[in-house]
Amino acid sequence: MSAVCNKLLSLSEEDLRNKKQLALAAGTELNAAAGELCRALELAEHGDGVSAAAVYAAAARERLGGAAQMLDRVADILATGSLTEETAVWYGRLDYTRLYRSGVSQGQVPQSAELWQAFTEQARTGGPLGICRDMRERTLAVSALIGDWLERIDDPAADSALPRVQSAMADLAAYSQLVAFANKVEPRDPAWVIPRNTAA
């Protein structure tokens, strides 16, 4: 991703290094949060019940909070750069449909047209900064869901609510995978651009 941002945004070497470290750390926290939630669901369904699951759910929420803070710092760094007109046009003319189909066929991204559409909207309108901010908001939304569940842990329906939280976490993980795949595209690569005579 640092190479991508180096070509798309005017960032210093120090900013690029810091951004890369923060983005990698945020990804690690997201993966860890997914693991914590899987453990929480396992305990709620087959283990010691909701109270034991709450420990892992709370750990997942803490990790998501940390990831959101890191993404916020990444956004701050990205905000110091600016897209060139050429790059903005390239983002607008990318063949997102072909890119998505390529990722699915290679097994590198999950088959989720709805999440991909959300990603492409962010890419077209906000570039890397828009994508980063969207990722942060999605992370905070899952954290808030966990918080709501923890507050209602004594409710008889708490057991059935946890799978909803896990589904939201799965969507977040899938979105993260889509973003990571798209970030592998060489900036301003004409191979992925829709020809002008066929572009919408």
N, C-alpha and C positions, 0 to 999 in steps of 0.2 A: 504493500500500500504506500510505502514511503516513496517509491519510484513514481507511482501514479501521481501523488500529491506534488512531487517535485516538478512534474511536467504541467500539471493543471493549475497549481497555485504557486505564487511567489513566496516561498517559505525559506527561512534560514536553515542551515544544516542542523543547528541546535534544536530548532522547532521540529524539524522532520524527525530527529532522533527521539525527542520527547514524545511526539505524537505517536510514533510507532510503538514505543514502550508502553504508553498508556492504553493504546488500542489492544495490544496483545494481552495486557493485564486484565482489561475489561472482558475480553473474550474468555480468558481463563475463569474469571468470576462467574460469568454466565453459564459456562459448562459445569462448574461446581454447584451452582444453584440448582441446575437441572437434576444433578445427582442427589442433592439433598431432598428435593421434592419427590423423587422416585422412592427414596427411602421412607419418607413420610407417608406416602400412599401405601407402601408395603406394610408398614406398621399399623396403619389405620385399618387395613383390610384383613391382615393375617397375624398381626403381632399383638402388642399390648394396648391397642386402641388409640383413641384420638389424643389423649394426653401425651403419650410417647411420641406420636407423630408431630405434635406441636413443636417439640424441641428441634426437629429437623426442618420443619416449615419456617420457624423463626430464623434458623441459620441460613436458609435459602433467601429469606427476605433481607437479611443483613448483607449477604453477598451481592444481591441485586442492587442494594443501595450503594455499595462500594463501586459496582460496575457503572451505575448512573453517574456517580461523582467523577469517575475517570472519563466517561464519555463527555461530560460537561467540560472537562479540561481540554479534551481533544477538540471540542467545538470552539472553545476560546482560541486555540491555536489556529484552527482552520479559518476563523473569522478575521485573522490578521492578514490573510492572503486574499487574492481576488482572481476570479476567472477571467481569462482573456476573452475577447469577443469570439475568436476562432474556436476556443474550447466550449463556450456556451452554445455555439451553433452545432458543434460536434455532438454535445450531449442531446440537443434537441433532435438531431437526425439519426441517432443510433437506432439500429434495428433491434429493438428490445425483444420483439417476438422471436426472431431468429436466435438471438443470444440465449433466451430462456429455453427454447427447444433444444439447442445445442447442449446446455447444461444438464437438462433432463436426460437426454439420450446418452450422455457420458456418465450418468449416475452421480454427477457432482452436486446437483441441487435437488431438493424435494419437489414433487409435483404439486405445486400450489399456485395456480394462476392468480388467485385473489391476492396473495401476498406479493407476487411478482408485480402485479399491477400497482399496488401501493408503493413498491420500491421505485418503479419507473416514474411515477408521478413526482416523487421526491427528487429523483435524479434529474428530471427535465426542468423542474422549477427551482431547485435549490443547490444542485450539484453535491459535492462531498459534504458541505456544511449542512445542507438540508437532510441528507441521508443520516448523518451523525445525530442531528437533533431528533429526527424521527426515531432512531434506535434508542436514544435516551428516554423519550416519552413512552415508548413501548415497554422499556425496562421498568420504568416507574409505575406503569399501569399494572404490571404483573405483581410488583412489590405491594401495591395498594390492595390488590385482590387477596394476597396472602394476609396482609394486615386485617382486612375485613373478616377473613376466616378465623384468624386467631382471636379476634374480639368476640366471635360467636361460637367459641369452641364448646360451650356447654349446651348449645342448642342441639336437640335430637337430630336435626338435619345436617349437622356438621360433617358427618361421615360422607354424605353424598355430595357435599359442596367441594370437597378436596379434589376430586377428579376434574372439576371445572378449572380449578387453579392449575392443575397439571397440564390441561389442554392449552391454557393460555401460555404456559411456559414452553410447551412444545412449539406453538406458533412463533414465539420469540426466538427460539433456537433455529427454527426453519428460516425465519427472516434473516437472522445473522448469517446463516449459510448462503443464502441468496446474495447478500451484500458481499460476502467474501469472494464468491465466484465472480461477480461482476467486477470487483476490484482487480481481478487478474487481467482484464482487458487492457491492452496497451493503449495509453491515452492518445487520442486523435488518430487511431488506426482506421484508415479508410475502408478496410475490409468489412467492418461492422456497420458502416453508414448506409442508409437507404439512398439510392441514387436520386438526384434532384427531380428527375422527370417522373418518379413514382412516389416521392415522399408526400405524405398527407399534409 
